[in-house]
Amino acid sequence: MAKVQGECILYPCYFNAGYSRVEGRRVRKSLGVKAPVITDLERALKRAGVKYRVEDHHHPAHCARKEGRIVAEWTEGKEALIKKVAQKLEVRK
């Protein structure tokens, strides 16, 4: 399904503290988590009150990793959504 206006696509690699910016991380390391998965992003979006859907796609730079992606209903800037989700992520124990 194609992206439409009012939606933002999020990949787990955006929040992976173990990745460099070149590898796809989009948050400061201090906001990132170790090896995030789609369910982590789902919980963070629920906490933030953002509607979303999960799709079985991969990040273009990580075609071998079938991580999935989330399409969130969001009309503000993508960086604002990424920061909001990063702040709601919890470290898994």
Protein Blocks (a to p, Z undefined) as FASTA:
>chain_A
ZZdehiacddfklmmmkbcfknopabdfklpcehiafklmmmmmmmnopacdddddddfk
lmmlcnbpaddddfbdfklmmmmmmmmpccdZZ
